[in-house]
Amino acid sequence: MADIDKTQPNDFERAGVNPFNAPVPGESLTQSPEQKYPWEQPAKHTEIQPVMEELFINISQRENFVELLNLLKNNTPIDELAQVILYKGMTEGIFNPDLMLLLIEPTMYLLIAIAEEYDIEPTIYEGFEDELIDERDIKDEISRKNVVKDKVKQINKDSVPSSILARVKDLPSEEELGIGE
């Protein structure tokens, strides 16, 4: 067993972190009932349409939109982006966990539509490209990719409200955002 030199600072001390400076398990249950977390209160929205509209407005704000385009260009998987966006909305009390699950598909297709509008090949999930590359027959891969694209186009129209999809085309160009290549 390795000897520990107690005269040297440990990892916590080097990072300036006290590992014991954390809430006691169950401490949140002892809070006053008036001090509720946002997710412990009734949700702001209970239907998909208003949430998708608010989500689109938040995503299309200049700062958020530039960051989203950079993430898409860096091949950040769409499913991870949707997960982060939806989890944040749920913890802020915008919608409840049940509605969050219903929002996964339209949110992913909204992100895919934005990526396609800016000619970015979206990564649907981590390992998505590897699965296609592992195929031995290139003709099968190409035809399967076309089938997936056709399905995505069909689902895009049904999953995301058409009013929001139409607004995707009105988003500013990369040059207008100042991030053109």
C-alpha positions as CSV (number, residue, x, y, z in Angstrom):
1,M,0.0,0.0,0.0
2,A,1.3,3.5,-0.9
3,D,2.3,5.8,1.9
4,I,0.4,9.0,2.1
5,D,2.4,12.1,2.7
6,K,0.2,14.2,5.0
7,T,2.5,17.2,4.7
8,Q,1.5,17.7,1.0
9,P,-1.9,19.1,0.1
10,N,-4.4,16.6,-1.2
11,D,-6.5,17.0,-4.4
12,F,-9.3,18.7,-2.6
13,E,-7.0,21.3,-1.0
14,R,-5.3,21.9,-4.4
15,A,-8.6,22.6,-6.0
16,G,-9.8,24.7,-3.1
17,V,-12.8,22.5,-2.5
18,N,-14.1,21.3,0.9
19,P,-15.7,17.9,0.2
20,F,-17.8,18.1,3.4
21,N,-19.3,21.5,2.5
22,A,-22.5,20.0,1.1
23,P,-26.1,19.7,2.2
24,V,-27.0,16.9,4.5
25,P,-29.1,14.2,2.8
26,G,-32.7,15.1,3.4
27,E,-32.0,18.7,4.2
28,S,-34.2,20.0,1.4
29,L,-37.1,18.2,3.1
30,T,-36.7,20.4,6.2
31,Q,-37.2,23.7,4.3
32,S,-40.2,25.8,4.9
33,P,-43.2,24.9,2.7
34,E,-43.1,28.5,1.3
35,Q,-39.6,27.9,-0.1
36,K,-40.4,25.5,-2.9
37,Y,-38.2,24.7,-5.8
38,P,-39.6,25.7,-9.2
39,W,-40.3,22.0,-10.1
40,E,-42.3,21.5,-6.9
41,Q,-44.9,24.0,-8.1
42,P,-47.5,23.8,-10.8
43,A,-45.9,24.0,-14.3
44,K,-46.1,27.2,-16.3
45,H,-47.2,25.2,-19.4
46,T,-49.2,22.0,-19.8
47,E,-49.4,21.8,-23.6
48,I,-46.8,21.1,-26.3
49,Q,-47.5,24.1,-28.6
50,P,-46.8,27.0,-26.2
51,V,-43.7,25.2,-24.9
52,M,-42.4,24.7,-28.4
53,E,-43.0,28.4,-29.2
54,E,-41.2,29.5,-26.1
55,L,-38.4,27.1,-26.8
56,F,-38.0,28.4,-30.3
57,I,-37.9,32.0,-29.1
58,N,-35.2,31.1,-26.5
59,I,-33.1,29.2,-29.0
60,S,-33.3,31.9,-31.6
61,Q,-32.0,34.6,-29.3
62,R,-28.7,35.7,-30.8
63,E,-26.4,34.5,-28.0
64,N,-28.1,31.2,-27.7
65,F,-28.4,30.7,-31.4
66,V,-24.7,31.3,-32.1
67,E,-23.8,28.8,-29.4
68,L,-26.3,26.3,-30.8
69,L,-24.8,26.6,-34.3
70,N,-21.3,26.1,-32.9
71,L,-22.4,23.0,-31.0
72,L,-24.1,21.6,-34.1
73,K,-20.9,22.3,-36.2
74,N,-18.8,20.5,-33.6
75,N,-21.0,17.4,-34.0
76,T,-22.7,17.6,-30.6
77,P,-25.4,14.9,-30.8
78,I,-29.0,16.2,-31.2
79,D,-30.3,14.0,-28.5
80,E,-27.8,15.4,-25.9
81,L,-28.8,19.0,-26.9
82,A,-32.5,18.2,-26.5
83,Q,-31.9,16.5,-23.2
84,V,-30.1,19.5,-21.8
85,I,-32.6,22.0,-23.1
86,L,-35.6,20.0,-21.8
87,Y,-34.1,19.2,-18.4
88,K,-33.3,22.9,-17.9
89,G,-37.0,23.8,-18.7
90,M,-38.3,21.1,-16.4
91,T,-36.1,22.2,-13.4
92,E,-37.2,25.9,-14.0
93,G,-40.8,24.8,-13.6
94,I,-41.7,25.7,-17.2
95,F,-43.2,22.2,-17.7
96,N,-43.5,19.0,-15.8
97,P,-41.5,15.7,-16.3
98,D,-44.4,14.1,-18.2
99,L,-44.6,17.0,-20.7
100,M,-40.8,16.9,-21.0
101,L,-41.0,13.3,-22.3
102,L,-43.6,14.4,-24.9
103,L,-41.3,17.2,-26.0
104,I,-38.3,15.1,-26.8
105,E,-39.3,14.3,-30.4
106,P,-40.5,17.7,-31.5
107,T,-37.4,19.3,-29.9
108,M,-35.0,17.0,-31.6
109,Y,-36.7,17.6,-35.0
110,L,-36.6,21.4,-34.4
111,L,-32.8,21.1,-33.8
112,I,-32.5,18.9,-36.9
113,A,-34.5,21.5,-39.0
114,I,-32.2,24.3,-37.8
115,A,-29.1,22.3,-38.6
116,E,-30.4,21.4,-42.1
117,E,-31.3,25.1,-42.7
118,Y,-27.6,26.0,-42.1
119,D,-26.3,23.1,-44.1
120,I,-24.9,21.3,-41.1
121,E,-25.1,17.5,-41.1
122,P,-26.6,16.7,-37.7
123,T,-25.3,13.9,-35.5
124,I,-28.5,12.3,-34.1
125,Y,-26.8,10.4,-31.3
126,E,-23.3,9.5,-30.3
127,G,-22.2,6.5,-32.5
128,F,-24.7,7.3,-35.2
129,E,-22.0,7.8,-37.8
130,D,-20.1,4.7,-36.6
131,E,-23.1,2.5,-37.2
132,L,-23.3,3.6,-40.8
133,I,-19.6,3.2,-41.4
134,D,-19.6,-0.4,-40.1
135,E,-21.7,-1.5,-43.1
136,R,-19.8,-3.4,-45.8
137,D,-22.0,-2.6,-48.7
138,I,-21.9,1.1,-49.6
139,K,-25.0,0.9,-51.8
140,D,-27.0,-0.4,-48.8
141,E,-25.6,2.4,-46.6
142,I,-26.5,5.1,-49.2
143,S,-30.0,3.8,-49.6
144,R,-30.5,3.4,-45.9
145,K,-29.3,7.0,-45.4
146,N,-31.8,8.2,-48.0
147,V,-34.6,6.3,-46.2
148,V,-33.6,7.9,-42.9
149,K,-33.6,11.3,-44.5
150,D,-37.0,10.7,-46.0
151,K,-38.4,9.6,-42.6
152,V,-36.9,12.7,-41.0
153,K,-38.5,14.9,-43.5
154,Q,-41.8,13.2,-43.0
155,I,-41.7,13.4,-39.3
156,N,-40.4,17.0,-39.3
157,K,-43.6,18.1,-40.8
158,D,-45.7,16.3,-38.2
159,S,-43.7,16.6,-35.1
160,V,-42.8,20.3,-35.1
161,P,-45.7,22.8,-35.5
162,S,-45.6,24.2,-39.0
163,S,-45.6,27.8,-37.7
164,I,-42.3,27.1,-35.9
165,L,-40.8,25.3,-38.9
166,A,-41.7,28.3,-41.1
167,R,-39.9,30.6,-38.6
168,V,-36.7,28.5,-38.9
169,K,-36.3,29.7,-42.4
170,D,-36.5,33.3,-41.2
171,L,-33.5,32.9,-38.8
172,P,-30.5,35.1,-39.5
173,S,-27.7,33.8,-41.8
174,E,-24.3,32.9,-40.5
175,E,-22.9,36.1,-42.0
176,E,-25.6,38.2,-40.2
177,L,-24.6,36.5,-37.0
178,G,-20.9,37.2,-37.7
179,I,-19.9,33.5,-37.5
180,G,-19.5,32.8,-41.2
181,E,-16.5,30.6,-42.2
